[in-house]
Amino acid sequence: MEKSVIVSHVTKKYKMYSKNSEKILDLISPKSFGKSFYALQDISFEANKGDVIGIIGVNGSGKSTLSNIIAGVVPPTSGTITVRGETALIAIASGLKGELTGRENIELKCLMLGFNKNEIKELTPDIIEFADIGDFIDQPVKTYSSGMRSRLGFAISIHIDPDVLIIDEALSVGDQTFAEKCLDKMNEFKKSGKTIFFISHSIGQMKQFCEKALWIQYGRIDDYGLMKDVMPKYEAFIKDFKKMSRQEQIDFQEKVRQSRMVNA
């Protein structure tokens, strides 16, 4: 199978400061201040053309950080990402300018991707029809609900025909009818051999749509393989976690959080 995405030993580190003066001192002083937080640590995996991969994990595990790195929105601190083809990230409000109208955002996004005026003119009616937000298309995006933002972002991204599609919780808002329309479109992409990464809290959607699962557990890969093999392990973990008392859950999460923090 032809590789479409190769992620090799990717780590993403952020600096965290207890007060603003530490941040300033860290910039001007040879001594380091603050603590380093590892959102991702030594992530490596490969995706083939036609793969549909569900990225699973509890909140704070680094799923969105990974999706942003694959999409080229943020760089890794170390490691390498190889993506063959154009990528599109669909997340709530991702890449949308609040002061611009929906129609203006369509034009801006397409211009940034290299489309000319005539191509944009041809694409715009289809994008507007798919988004189905009515007269709001000519209102500033800052007035949109989260569902409307998701609709517009999804409509733009699928019509620019990317090679790698990354969907980060974009179907968690809005109505079921629109979600089903999006899944139908994603199935078309799957049949055409595109690579899709899908992040959702809906295990049902994951099982319905994805063939593989990438389990990110607090910044590290816990498992990667066929959905039928990985998802039962993840569901068992969630079941055990929910059996913990609230204090046990807090203690567990704090222990993991501290393991991802190091002094600068």
C-alpha positions as CSV (number, residue, x, y, z in Angstrom):
1,M,0.0,0.0,0.0
2,E,1.2,3.5,-0.8
3,K,1.9,5.6,2.3
4,S,0.1,8.9,2.6
5,V,1.2,10.1,6.1
6,I,4.3,9.1,8.0
7,V,4.7,10.4,11.5
8,S,8.2,9.7,13.0
9,H,9.1,10.2,16.6
10,V,7.0,13.4,17.0
11,T,7.1,15.3,20.2
12,K,5.3,18.5,21.0
13,K,6.4,20.5,24.1
14,Y,4.9,23.7,25.5
15,K,6.3,25.9,28.2
16,M,4.1,26.7,31.2
17,Y,4.7,29.6,33.5
18,S,3.2,30.3,37.0
19,K,3.4,34.0,36.4
20,N,4.0,36.4,33.5
21,S,7.4,37.5,34.9
22,E,8.7,33.9,34.4
23,K,7.8,34.1,30.7
24,I,9.7,37.4,30.3
25,L,12.7,36.1,32.2
26,D,12.7,33.0,30.1
27,L,13.0,35.2,27.0
28,I,15.8,37.4,28.2
29,S,17.8,35.2,30.6
30,P,20.2,32.4,29.8
31,K,18.6,30.5,32.7
32,S,15.4,28.6,31.9
33,F,12.2,29.4,33.7
34,G,8.8,27.7,33.9
35,K,8.1,24.0,33.2
36,S,7.9,22.0,30.0
37,F,4.6,20.2,29.3
38,Y,4.7,17.4,26.8
39,A,1.4,17.3,24.9
40,L,2.8,14.5,22.7
41,Q,5.8,12.2,23.3
42,D,7.6,10.1,20.7
43,I,4.6,9.5,18.4
44,S,5.2,7.3,15.4
45,F,2.8,5.7,12.9
46,E,2.0,5.4,9.2
47,A,-1.2,5.8,7.2
48,N,-1.9,4.4,3.8
49,K,-4.0,5.9,1.0
50,G,-7.6,4.9,1.6
51,D,-7.1,4.5,5.4
52,V,-9.9,5.8,7.6
53,I,-8.4,6.2,11.1
54,G,-10.3,7.1,14.2
55,I,-8.1,8.9,16.8
56,I,-9.4,7.9,20.2
57,G,-8.5,8.9,23.8
58,V,-9.8,10.7,26.8
59,N,-9.8,14.5,27.0
60,G,-6.4,16.0,27.3
61,S,-4.6,13.1,25.6
62,G,-3.3,15.2,22.7
63,K,-5.7,14.2,19.9
64,S,-6.3,17.8,18.7
65,T,-2.6,18.6,19.0
66,L,-1.8,15.6,16.8
67,S,-4.5,16.6,14.2
68,N,-3.1,20.2,14.1
69,I,0.5,18.9,13.5
70,I,-0.6,16.5,10.7
71,A,-2.5,19.5,9.1
72,G,0.5,21.7,9.3
73,V,-1.2,24.2,11.6
74,V,1.5,23.8,14.3
75,P,5.0,22.4,14.0
76,P,6.3,19.6,16.2
77,T,9.0,20.3,18.7
78,S,10.9,17.3,17.4
79,G,10.4,14.5,15.0
80,T,9.2,14.6,11.4
81,I,5.8,14.5,9.5
82,T,5.6,13.5,5.9
83,V,2.2,14.1,4.2
84,R,1.8,13.3,0.5
85,G,-0.8,15.6,-1.0
86,E,-3.0,18.5,0.3
87,T,-4.5,18.4,3.7
88,A,-7.7,19.9,5.1
89,L,-8.5,20.2,8.8
90,I,-12.2,20.4,9.7
91,A,-12.7,21.6,13.3
92,I,-15.2,24.0,14.8
93,A,-14.3,27.5,13.5
94,S,-10.9,26.2,12.2
95,G,-9.5,28.7,9.7
96,L,-12.6,30.9,9.8
97,K,-12.3,34.6,10.3
98,G,-15.0,35.9,12.6
99,E,-15.2,39.4,11.1
100,L,-15.8,38.1,7.6
101,T,-19.1,36.7,6.3
102,G,-19.5,33.1,5.4
103,R,-19.3,33.9,1.7
104,E,-16.1,36.0,2.2
105,N,-14.5,33.1,4.2
106,I,-15.2,30.8,1.3
107,E,-13.4,33.1,-1.1
108,L,-10.5,33.7,1.4
109,K,-9.9,30.0,2.1
110,C,-10.0,29.1,-1.6
111,L,-7.6,31.9,-2.5
112,M,-5.2,30.8,0.2
113,L,-5.3,27.3,-1.4
114,G,-4.4,28.6,-4.8
115,F,-7.8,28.7,-6.5
116,N,-8.4,31.4,-9.0
117,K,-11.4,33.7,-9.1
118,N,-13.3,31.7,-11.8
119,E,-12.7,28.4,-9.9
120,I,-14.0,30.0,-6.7
121,K,-17.0,31.3,-8.5
122,E,-17.8,27.8,-9.7
123,L,-17.2,26.2,-6.3
124,T,-19.1,28.7,-4.1
125,P,-22.7,27.7,-5.0
126,D,-22.0,24.0,-4.1
127,I,-20.3,25.0,-0.9
128,I,-23.2,27.2,0.1
129,E,-25.7,24.5,-0.8
130,F,-23.9,21.8,1.3
131,A,-23.5,24.1,4.3
132,D,-27.2,24.9,4.2
133,I,-27.1,27.8,6.6
134,G,-29.5,30.0,4.7
135,D,-29.2,33.8,4.8
136,F,-26.4,33.5,7.4
137,I,-24.0,32.9,4.6
138,D,-23.8,36.7,4.2
139,Q,-23.5,37.5,8.0
140,P,-20.3,37.7,9.9
141,V,-19.1,34.2,11.1
142,K,-18.7,35.6,14.7
143,T,-22.6,35.6,14.8
144,Y,-22.8,31.9,13.9
145,S,-23.6,29.1,16.3
146,S,-20.9,26.3,16.7
147,G,-23.1,24.1,14.5
148,M,-23.2,26.6,11.8
149,R,-19.4,27.2,11.9
150,S,-18.9,23.4,11.7
151,R,-21.3,23.2,8.7
152,L,-19.4,26.0,6.8
153,G,-16.0,24.6,7.6
154,F,-16.9,21.1,6.6
155,A,-18.5,22.3,3.3
156,I,-15.4,24.3,2.4
157,S,-13.0,21.6,3.2
158,I,-14.7,18.8,1.3
159,H,-15.2,20.9,-1.9
160,I,-11.5,21.8,-2.1
161,D,-10.9,18.0,-2.6
162,P,-8.0,17.3,-0.2
163,D,-5.9,14.2,-0.3
164,V,-5.8,14.0,3.5
165,L,-8.9,15.0,5.5
166,I,-8.7,15.6,9.2
167,I,-12.0,15.9,11.1
168,D,-11.7,17.1,14.7
169,E,-15.0,16.8,16.5
170,A,-16.7,18.7,13.7
171,L,-19.7,16.3,13.7
172,S,-20.2,16.6,17.4
173,V,-22.3,19.7,17.0
174,G,-25.4,20.3,14.8
175,D,-28.2,18.0,13.9
176,Q,-28.1,14.3,13.0
177,T,-29.3,14.9,9.4
178,F,-26.2,17.0,8.7
179,A,-23.9,14.5,10.4
180,E,-25.3,11.8,8.2
181,K,-24.8,13.9,5.1
182,C,-21.2,14.5,6.1
183,L,-20.7,10.8,6.7
184,D,-22.0,10.0,3.2
185,K,-19.6,12.5,1.7
186,M,-16.7,11.0,3.7
187,N,-17.6,7.6,2.4
188,E,-17.2,9.0,-1.1
189,F,-13.8,10.2,-0.1
190,K,-13.0,6.8,1.3
191,K,-14.0,5.0,-1.9
192,S,-11.7,7.4,-3.9
193,G,-8.7,6.4,-1.9
194,K,-8.2,9.5,0.3
195,T,-6.9,9.3,3.8
196,I,-9.2,10.4,6.6
197,F,-8.4,11.0,10.3
198,F,-11.6,11.2,12.4
199,I,-11.8,12.5,16.0
200,S,-15.1,12.1,17.8
201,H,-16.4,11.3,21.2
202,S,-19.1,9.2,19.5
203,I,-17.8,5.6,19.7
204,G,-20.8,4.6,17.5
205,Q,-19.6,6.9,14.7
206,M,-16.1,5.6,15.1
207,K,-17.2,2.0,14.7
208,Q,-19.5,2.8,11.9
209,F,-17.0,4.8,9.8
210,C,-13.4,4.0,10.7
211,E,-11.4,0.9,9.8
212,K,-8.4,1.6,12.0
213,A,-8.0,3.2,15.5
214,L,-5.1,5.2,16.9
215,W,-5.4,5.3,20.7
216,I,-3.6,8.3,22.2
217,Q,-3.3,8.0,25.9
218,Y,-2.0,11.1,27.6
219,G,0.4,12.1,24.9
220,R,1.6,8.6,23.9
221,I,0.4,5.9,21.6
222,D,-1.2,3.2,23.6
223,D,-2.3,1.1,20.6
224,Y,-2.7,1.3,16.8
225,G,-4.4,-1.2,14.5
226,L,-7.7,-2.4,13.2
227,M,-10.8,-0.8,14.9
228,K,-12.1,-4.2,15.9
229,D,-8.9,-5.0,17.8
230,V,-8.2,-1.6,19.4
231,M,-11.7,-0.3,20.3
232,P,-12.6,-3.1,22.8
233,K,-9.4,-2.3,24.8
234,Y,-10.2,1.4,24.9
235,E,-13.8,0.7,25.9
236,A,-12.5,-1.6,28.7
237,F,-10.2,1.2,29.9
238,I,-13.1,3.7,29.9
239,K,-15.3,1.2,31.8
240,D,-12.6,0.7,34.5
241,F,-12.0,4.5,34.7
242,K,-15.7,5.2,35.3
243,K,-15.7,2.6,38.1
244,M,-13.2,4.8,40.0
245,S,-14.4,7.2,42.7
246,R,-14.2,10.9,41.7
247,Q,-11.1,11.3,43.9
248,E,-9.4,8.3,42.4
249,Q,-10.0,9.7,38.9
250,I,-8.6,13.1,40.0
251,D,-5.5,11.4,41.6
252,F,-5.0,9.2,38.4
253,Q,-5.2,12.2,36.1
254,E,-2.9,14.3,38.3
255,K,-0.3,11.5,38.4
256,V,-0.4,11.3,34.6
257,R,-0.2,15.1,34.3
258,Q,2.8,15.3,36.5
259,S,4.5,12.7,34.5
260,R,4.2,15.0,31.5
261,M,5.7,18.0,33.3
262,V,9.5,18.6,33.7
263,N,11.4,21.5,35.0
264,A,12.8,23.7,32.3
